[in-house]
């Protein structure tokens, strides 16, 4: 006798709850007319997918009800038992499901709507397929054989739950056909433009998926493109990346906005775009509220989303590394111990795994490193731009002929909608429709939308849909030009932009793309700014940089010549139309470049410099007056960062005080008055800031206010108590001066009576501790690196009277680890810290101070030599080279003067030290 062990699957309460809806959909689906082409298995697959979606909708609610059921019966959460789970499942089958629907009526309605929408879409697909099958067979889009799977599960639900579906023939390993609930017009337009460009190209032709308009206007059929390995030849990877560069240029020329990793498939040596519904798109930024730099970047290569613009660990760009990302900002909900008495649902950071966009070599599964082929991307990009220039008039005509094309308009990132919809699955929002509506009304009006658009978004979310807006490309959007007009503009702008500038932008975005945690900026050479930085006399170089920044801003018609600029395309010649420049009033960005003018007015005053400084002072004063009004009216964006010394109101106070000591008396009086009024407003309206760190919030504000002699002010004392509580309560775990726990301790050490609290942070009091301490640093920089830690702990030790610990801390500045030259992230900031450490230690440890000065001399020479040989490296998000203060060329020029020789010379010039947040003597005494 053979005994068979029969195992019974554990009860599944979620399946029990949705069982009635699944049975209804199954019965209705199998009664639909399907013809001989569609095998019953295809209908079964569609129903199975519906069952999964239904369980996803209700899983959290059923899990919560099980938790209540188990708790009421004092049953333990035992992962080795199913007793309580079986009892709960029996309870549901005995009338508990009906009780659940009475408790969660919104859930019942959403499940019914999901079932109706899914049946409606399945009916449409079967009906249209019956009509279009002969044409699909003739075009080779639909292979012979029975249809064995229909999977309505791709993309987001729009317009009544309609989603992208795939069709599989004869149980093939991958689908054969994709059906999309939209027109094929964008694909047809792209096909015509690519065919025009390919006619001029001997090789590297682009591949697009074949497609066909369905017999109904709101559906289209598309070839399913599978990821395949590269051909087995030496040039295959290079061809792939040249084609990727060509695609980047085409998308840039058309103003396309959706070239992310999930919309591109690496099919052999072709990067194939599989979703171009936003091929033509209105402006993604509102020119009335966004700064000109942001608007210009959005109209260039970065706006295509093919290039990474953030950390490689989160970037979803088509030209980014393969692997798992954590985009941030949303949670995913995972069932834990499902099928046991310990079943619960846990929130974990949402991750996205993207691999199909990167090519792999034959016989391997390892993606080809993108950093090995940046030159190929640039080559393909330049080639396509030249082709676009030759065919410019024809492309303009193709665009005009396509004015009836319908494209999607993305009002805000789709991830925002999915986060709201995920939140709406919480049981709280499934009990009362009014609760769900209150949740969705937290959605703010988007920068490119209107109140009516927001109402339409909320209505779609209430239906369980991701809002989708589509219109003809010649239809005016709520903000900015039509998509058609923007495409014409993007094409012309791309063609007239200097090739060197475009290349810098692409290389900067791709620099360090295969590094999991941190990008590296590209170097910029052969520009007027590099020539100025090479000047043997740092003060002369500072003057040249200041003149060039002023000229760029005047040419752009910006917010004032001495406010500085963000010049994201430094390859543009001085006489060319500057493509990407913008004024910015914050100390960290463009406003800090006014310090160049202030320094020059003290070092070598001239009438022209004084005029520019007066302009800057007037502009910053106007900005301060706006901030006073905003703070008094409680504008959240201003009150949340009022204490910030770099991008908030205290940074403006810093600037005004520095400018007041550098101009004529009348200008100085007005500027000083504006600084005093703004400072008083900050202290009178003191509220808990959004952030506690040095760069963004309270700690930086405490440092600045103590420098201005306000350590005993009640608001500063209260802020110090808040920092102490955060420091010792473990609220901040990150290390570093700018954003970490060390910066909080550094701020506390500046306030009399709080040095003992700051000392509770470990100091590098011996070699072992020092090594451990440095391992908390991210690189060698001022902001997150070891140099910033050294400055923090040297000052903390000196405040506590511990000279040996101060000397030990100062000795931990490492040799260069960065490829950036800026004050914030790079070597200029490290040299400035070495000078500051020497100044701090000179009275108590002169030998150590002399060693630090010698290090600073050597590293300043090495930095200057590197800039001379290879160009300068700066960066802001996306590592676009900039001319701003803390992250750009202006800061490098200022830092050269700040650190040009030993500290006594710097004191003679009387410059502020932004690295140590120390204002100049003029500003402190004023």
Buried (B, 14 or more C-beta within 10 A) or exposed (E): EEEEEEEEEBBBBBBBBBBBBBEBBBEBBEEBEBEEBBBEBBBBBBBEBBBEBBBBBBBBBBBBBBBEBBEEEEBEBBEEBBBBBBBBBEBBEEEBBEEBBEBBEBBBBBBEBBBBBBBEBBBBBBBBBBEBBEBBEEBEBBEEBBBBBBBBBBBBBBBBBBBBBBBBBEEEEEBBBBBBBBBBBBBBBBBEBBEBBBEEBEEBBBBBBBBBBBBEEBBBBBBBBBBBBBBEEEEBBBBBBBBBBBBBBBBBBBBBBBBBBBBBBBBBBBBBBBBBBBBBBBBBBBBEEBBBBBBBBBBBBBBBBBBBBBBBBBBBBBBBBBBEBBBEEBEEBEBBBBBBBBBBBEEEEBEBEBBBBBBBBEEEEEBBEBBEBBEBBBBBBBBBBBBBBBBBEEBBEBBEEBBEBBBBBBBBEBBBBBBBBBBBBBBBBBBEBEBBBEBBEEBEBBBBBBEEBBEBBBEBBBBBBBBBBBBBBBBEBBBBBBBBBBBBBBBBBBBEBBEBBBBBBBBBBBBBBBBEEBBBBBBBBEBBBBBBBBBEEBBEBBBBBBBBBBBBBBBBEBBBBBBBBBBBBBBBEEEBEBBBBBBBBBBBBBBBBBBBBBBBBBBEEEEEBBBBBBBBBBBBBBBBEBBBEBBEEEBEEBBBBBBBBBBBBBBBBBBBBBBBBBBEEEBBEBBBBBBBBBBEBBBEBBEEBBBBBBBBBBBBBBBBBBBBEBBEBEBBBEBBBBBBEBBBEEEBEBBBBBBBBBBBBBBBBBBEEBBEBBBEBEBBBEEEBBEEBBEBBBBBBBBBBBBBBBBBBBBBBBBBEBBEBBBBBBBBBBEBBBBBBBBBBBBBBBBBBBBBBBBBBBEEBEEBBBBBBEBBBEBBEBBBEBBBEEBBBBBBEBBBBBBBBBBBBBBBBBBBBBBBBBBEEBEEBBBBBBBBBBBBEBBBEB
